[in-house]
Amino acid sequence: MKRALAGAAAAALLCAAGGGLWALEAEDRAAFARSLGVGALAALCALALGLGYAFVVARHRFLGRGLLAALAVGPLATPPYVAAIAWVDALGPAGWLPRLCGLSDPRGPSLLAGGLVYSVPSCGLLLGCCLFPLVGLAAAAALLRVPRGALEAARLARGPLGEHAVLWAAAAPAAGAAALVVFSLALVEFAVPQLLRVGVLAESVYLALAADDRPGLALLRSLPLLSATTLALGGALLCWRRPPLNAGEPAPRRPLGRRHAAAAALGCLLALAPGLLNPATSLGLRLWIDPAGGAGGPARAAHVLASAWEAGSADAARSVTAGALTASCGLLLGVAVAWPLRRLRGPQRLLLAAASLLPFALPAPLAGLSTLALLNHEWTAPLYDGLGALVFALGLRFAPLAVLAAWLALHRVPLEQEEAARLCGRHPARAILPQIAPALLAAWLGVYLLAVTEYGASALAAPPGQSVLSVFLVNEAHYGQGAELSGLCALLLGVVLLPLPAVGAGVAWLRWRRRA
Amino acid sequence: MRRAALFAVFLLLLGCPGGGTSPRRQVVVYCALDRLFAQPILERFARETGIEVLPKWDTEATKTTGLVQALRSEAERVRCDVFWNNEIAHSVALARDGLLAPYESPSAEDLPAWARDPERRWTGFAARARVILVNTEAVPADALPTSLDDFLDPRWKGRCGIAKPLFGTTATHVAYLFAKNAEAAKRWLAGLRANEVVVCAGNADVKDRVASGELAFGLTDTDDANLALRAKRPVRVVFPGQGPDGEGTLLLPNTVAVLRGAPHPAEARRLVDYLLAPEVERALAASRSAQIPLRPSLPRAPWIPSDLRAAPVDWQAVAAALPAARDFVRREFLRR
């Protein structure tokens, strides 16, 4: 029954995608092909980097392993368009790499300058490098649960090959699911392709809405995107549903020799380069050095940051508020939806899960348009004219992530514990919520990160006087890499990192409570 | 139930950023001029008058067009008071559709008549010119392009660019060409296609590509050209149509208008008066956008000729030509 339903849903989605594509013009079909190219490349790149990273940090022991594992969160905390700005700064026609290699030819576009950076592969690779920690973290979590007994038995039976087969079997479902999520995110990404001059279908949706005022056309253009992202997310759910190998004591990490450790660390740093190290270096240099030859150093950095604070502090405050509200409301909604989901069985559960996750597949401009269409009425004016419109649009996009996280977390808690809590005269939530609190905290942080850096829906939904930092930053990017842009990037990174100490404190408190 | 009620109250509070109930003096501005240049002016207005300014900025992807569509979609429930457009054709179109209210600002008395709507529904000030930005390392001094026809020269096949002519000043420029002579405009666009002219994301993109040498030259605005000049890139600015037989360069003034049914009409008129004052033109001319003041007595950027000849334009005809121009661009020029 379940398989039949899933098959029917997949067939319906493919029909919708096919119908949408058939009705679209050739240019839109080409844009969809580019979107698919960007999504597929991002997913493949994230899969390769993420699996490699996960095997290094989860299965081996060497000096600096913990630091490398912690740094893996860095690319996720760096907004992809900040990485894209630094990417152009490094590889663009006037970038430092073409100049260093003598490939910057003012009389014509060189292969490196014109052909590489502003292209579908460049866009896909960059997004893959920014999102690979999703795959890395998922695969590492699966690898850490591989039992010692299973590994030893495989080694005895088939040698090192057998061991690798077990590890692969443990990591593949999680990594595959995360790669499909990366595919979905890259497919509807809007700001990075715009900065890298790649015309993708998500941008065409935005233009149909904002420039042409043709919501019908926008909807038509969204159909293939919606279908592809929904299929990918459905695939991700199916991958995640495969039971992990988690019976028994986890296998210990293997020590690495010096040479191998150095090679592993170098590989990890290379993987982190486009999504974390290059943006950080580029930003630092731009804050520190005056390209016009003026005074540099800490005085300049302080001056640039003060200017950025003056220009964007109000936007930053609104970004933080909107992000925190979206994450909190999303989490409440997530628990409220996931709670009945864990009791449901069969097709109802599949339908409810699909309905909860569907908005996650919405292209960003469509989320913005839906918000405007739903709230532009007299009786919803307070929401439409205030920050509520923005929170609504962001929630529409990212609350499903909280639903998914809450569902996966609740799924791991046996239902018997609920009964036990009732028998003890306690509300089941008091027994279950502390167990899933770390996952909920992580979901809150994930939704917050996505919300404060979101551009596509925010550009449409932010009401007058309520502009946010991400939109300000992407719009200013067309002035090129100046001090102002670097200051705004630094401000946005500050906004992104702001809740980390609080979340860290929360995790420490939870651990302390658990020990107590 | 109690929790649901509390949640509803919380949601309502979300919609009220100030949280206060007393009526505040505020004005909502939809601003198509880049935030970098407009924000200091609006902040100064707020400081001097005590009126809170709530701006909504355009996005780089859609420029003016996005705000215009927002104004149209909110026509039933107007929330914008003042529309500060960074060009003119869309203001004329909005006025024609009855979305703008007439207002004769005392600050506009010394502005030229061509920059003012006969029915006073919009007023122009501080303009940008449409110019050809040339990379001096890619184009020899004796081969400088001087007119739009140079974009059709096979010598520059695939080496020159324009912004996507669906948005912003490039859309207005194409509409202007259509208003002048639709057949000639279509021939020119077809020629661009044949000469593989690069269609860039926007005027700033044109500037970046010319400055980096990726393109030999491109059609852009004076504000973007000024950024390249300030960055000391190897570029030169050519004002087309300035020769003895030329008809002049297309100047696109900013326009400001009060919306019909604006929720704060008094504050809106106050802001319009402020924006049309000579001080704002002077500030925009001195800013990095190097806008060209319409009052001849005010100074302009040193690289902009003092005797710059502006092309005569019938703005009503340009606004009327916008839909046909967009349609042709979408159907023929951008067709793959």
Chai-1 contact restraints between the chains, C-beta under 6 A:
chainA,res_idxA,chainB,res_idxB,connection_type,confidence,min_distance_angstrom,max_distance_angstrom,comment,restraint_id
A,A26,B,R336,contact,1.0,0.0,6.0,A-B,restraint_1
A,E27,B,R336,contact,1.0,0.0,6.0,A-B,restraint_2
A,P93,B,S212,contact,1.0,0.0,6.0,A-B,restraint_3
A,P93,B,E214,contact,1.0,0.0,6.0,A-B,restraint_4
A,A94,B,S212,contact,1.0,0.0,6.0,A-B,restraint_5
A,P106,B,E137,contact,1.0,0.0,6.0,A-B,restraint_6
A,P106,B,G213,contact,1.0,0.0,6.0,A-B,restraint_7
A,R107,B,A138,contact,1.0,0.0,6.0,A-B,restraint_8
A,P109,B,E214,contact,1.0,0.0,6.0,A-B,restraint_9
A,G114,B,E214,contact,1.0,0.0,6.0,A-B,restraint_10
A,R197,B,A201,contact,1.0,0.0,6.0,A-B,restraint_11
A,A210,B,T62,contact,1.0,0.0,6.0,A-B,restraint_12
A,A210,B,G66,contact,1.0,0.0,6.0,A-B,restraint_13
A,A211,B,T62,contact,1.0,0.0,6.0,A-B,restraint_14
A,A211,B,T65,contact,1.0,0.0,6.0,A-B,restraint_15
A,A211,B,F167,contact,1.0,0.0,6.0,A-B,restraint_16
A,D213,B,Q69,contact,1.0,0.0,6.0,A-B,restraint_17
A,P382,B,L12,contact,1.0,0.0,6.0,A-B,restraint_18
A,P382,B,G15,contact,1.0,0.0,6.0,A-B,restraint_19
A,P382,B,C16,contact,1.0,0.0,6.0,A-B,restraint_20
A,L383,B,G15,contact,1.0,0.0,6.0,A-B,restraint_21
A,G386,B,G15,contact,1.0,0.0,6.0,A-B,restraint_22
A,G386,B,C16,contact,1.0,0.0,6.0,A-B,restraint_23
A,G386,B,P17,contact,1.0,0.0,6.0,A-B,restraint_24
A,L387,B,L14,contact,1.0,0.0,6.0,A-B,restraint_25
A,L387,B,P17,contact,1.0,0.0,6.0,A-B,restraint_26
A,G388,B,L14,contact,1.0,0.0,6.0,A-B,restraint_27
A,G388,B,G15,contact,1.0,0.0,6.0,A-B,restraint_28
A,A459,B,T59,contact,1.0,0.0,6.0,A-B,restraint_29
A,P464,B,V28,contact,1.0,0.0,6.0,A-B,restraint_30
A,P464,B,L54,contact,1.0,0.0,6.0,A-B,restraint_31
A,P464,B,K56,contact,1.0,0.0,6.0,A-B,restraint_32
A,G465,B,L54,contact,1.0,0.0,6.0,A-B,restraint_33
A,N475,B,T59,contact,1.0,0.0,6.0,A-B,restraint_34
A,N475,B,E60,contact,1.0,0.0,6.0,A-B,restraint_35
A,H478,B,E60,contact,1.0,0.0,6.0,A-B,restraint_36
A,H478,B,A204,contact,1.0,0.0,6.0,A-B,restraint_37
